[in-house]
């Protein structure tokens, strides 16, 4: 339930901010929310035994950030290939499903022996995603600079 509550909250907030906040800024805010959740998760896992509600609160916050970012990420991906939006959407969905399956089936069992390893795994995967986001921003800024010259 906390994960679903987070998704609902993030989707609601994304809709509320859609007209006033840029797509890139929305993703940046979402990463701040997710890193805050990951930092809380690692700190709590390192200092205390698992207990409700503190063990599930980071999951709710993290899924809030994910759901806040997803519409913007989807629109940015569709903008990259405007004449192939259907294929772009399908590949994005496939990539997300495939990655989730690998994480759930392979990575999670390897980290599930303690709550701190799960928290660190969450932080590591989030960091990979953030690094990918920064690479996208860098490539996009280079393409814009090249288009101006």
C-alpha positions as CSV (number, residue, x, y, z in Angstrom):
1,X,0.0,0.0,0.0
2,X,2.7,2.6,0.7
3,X,4.2,2.1,-2.8
4,X,0.8,2.6,-4.4
5,X,0.1,5.6,-2.2
6,X,3.4,7.0,-3.4
7,X,2.6,6.4,-7.0
8,X,-0.8,8.1,-6.6
9,X,0.8,11.1,-4.8
10,X,3.5,11.5,-7.4
11,X,1.0,11.2,-10.3
12,X,-1.2,13.8,-8.6
13,X,1.7,16.2,-8.1
14,X,3.0,15.7,-11.6
15,X,-0.4,16.7,-13.0
16,X,-0.5,19.8,-10.7
17,X,2.9,20.9,-11.7
18,X,2.6,20.1,-15.4
19,X,1.7,23.6,-16.6
20,X,4.1,25.5,-14.3
21,X,7.3,23.5,-14.1
22,X,9.4,22.4,-17.1
23,X,9.9,18.8,-18.0
24,X,13.6,18.8,-17.1
25,X,13.0,20.6,-13.8
26,X,10.3,18.1,-12.9
27,X,12.7,15.2,-13.4
28,X,15.3,17.1,-11.3
29,X,12.8,17.6,-8.4
30,X,11.8,13.9,-8.7
31,X,15.5,12.8,-8.4
32,X,15.8,15.0,-5.2
33,X,12.7,13.3,-3.8
34,X,14.1,9.9,-4.6
35,X,17.6,10.6,-3.3
36,X,16.0,12.0,-0.1
37,X,14.1,8.7,0.3
38,X,17.3,6.7,-0.4
39,X,19.3,8.6,2.1
40,X,16.6,8.2,4.7
41,X,16.4,4.4,3.9
42,X,20.2,3.9,4.2
43,X,20.3,6.0,7.4
44,X,17.4,4.2,9.0
45,X,18.7,0.8,7.9
46,X,22.1,1.4,9.3
47,X,20.9,2.7,12.7
48,X,17.8,0.8,13.6
49,X,16.0,-2.5,13.3
50,X,13.2,-2.8,10.7
51,X,9.9,-1.5,12.1
52,X,6.7,0.0,10.8
53,X,6.2,2.7,9.5
54,X,9.8,3.7,9.1
55,X,10.8,0.7,7.0
56,X,8.2,1.4,4.4
57,X,8.2,5.2,4.4
58,X,11.2,5.4,2.1
59,X,9.4,3.2,-0.4
60,X,6.4,5.5,-0.4
61,X,8.7,8.6,-0.9
62,X,10.7,6.9,-3.6
63,X,7.6,5.9,-5.6
64,X,6.3,9.4,-5.2
65,X,9.5,10.7,-6.9
66,X,9.3,8.0,-9.6
67,X,5.6,8.7,-10.5
68,X,6.4,12.5,-10.4
69,X,9.1,12.0,-13.0
70,X,7.5,9.4,-15.3
71,X,5.2,11.7,-17.4
72,X,8.1,14.1,-18.0
73,X,10.5,11.3,-18.9
74,X,8.0,9.8,-21.3
75,X,7.4,13.1,-23.0
76,X,11.1,13.8,-23.4
77,X,11.6,10.4,-24.9
78,X,8.7,10.9,-27.4
79,X,10.2,14.3,-28.4
80,X,13.5,12.6,-29.4
81,X,11.7,10.6,-32.1
82,X,8.6,12.6,-33.1
83,X,7.9,10.5,-36.2
84,X,8.2,7.2,-34.4
85,X,6.3,7.9,-31.2
86,X,4.6,4.5,-31.1
87,X,7.8,2.6,-31.4
88,X,9.5,4.9,-28.9
89,X,6.7,4.3,-26.4
90,X,6.8,0.6,-26.9
91,X,10.6,0.5,-26.5
92,X,10.4,2.6,-23.4
93,X,7.8,0.3,-21.9
94,X,9.8,-2.8,-22.9
95,X,13.0,-1.4,-21.3
96,X,11.2,-0.5,-18.1
97,X,9.6,-3.9,-17.8
98,X,12.8,-5.8,-18.7
99,X,14.9,-3.8,-16.3
100,X,12.3,-4.3,-13.5
101,X,12.3,-8.1,-14.2
102,X,16.1,-8.3,-13.9
103,X,16.1,-6.2,-10.7
104,X,13.3,-8.2,-9.1
105,X,14.5,-11.6,-10.3
106,X,18.3,-11.3,-10.0
107,X,19.4,-8.2,-8.1
108,X,16.9,-8.2,-5.3
109,X,17.5,-11.8,-4.2
110,X,21.2,-11.0,-4.1
111,X,20.6,-8.1,-1.8
112,X,17.7,-9.4,0.3
113,X,19.8,-10.9,3.1
114,X,19.7,-7.6,5.1
115,X,17.8,-4.3,5.0
116,X,21.0,-2.2,4.6
117,X,22.1,-4.1,1.5
118,X,18.6,-3.5,0.0
119,X,18.9,0.2,0.9
120,X,22.4,0.4,-0.6
121,X,21.1,-1.4,-3.7
122,X,18.3,1.1,-4.0
123,X,20.7,3.9,-3.8
124,X,23.1,2.4,-6.3
125,X,20.4,1.8,-8.9
126,X,19.1,5.3,-8.3
127,X,22.6,6.6,-8.9
128,X,22.8,4.8,-12.2
129,X,19.5,6.3,-13.3
130,X,20.7,9.7,-12.2
131,X,23.9,9.3,-14.1
132,X,21.9,8.3,-17.2
133,X,19.8,11.5,-16.7
134,X,23.0,13.7,-16.6
135,X,24.3,12.0,-19.7
136,X,21.0,12.7,-21.5
137,X,21.2,16.4,-20.4
138,X,24.8,16.6,-21.6
139,X,24.1,15.1,-25.0
140,X,21.0,17.2,-25.4
141,X,22.9,20.4,-24.6
142,X,25.6,19.4,-27.1
143,X,23.0,18.8,-29.8
144,X,21.3,22.2,-29.1
145,X,24.7,23.9,-29.2
146,X,25.6,22.2,-32.5
147,X,22.2,23.2,-33.9
148,X,22.8,26.8,-33.1
149,X,26.2,26.9,-35.0
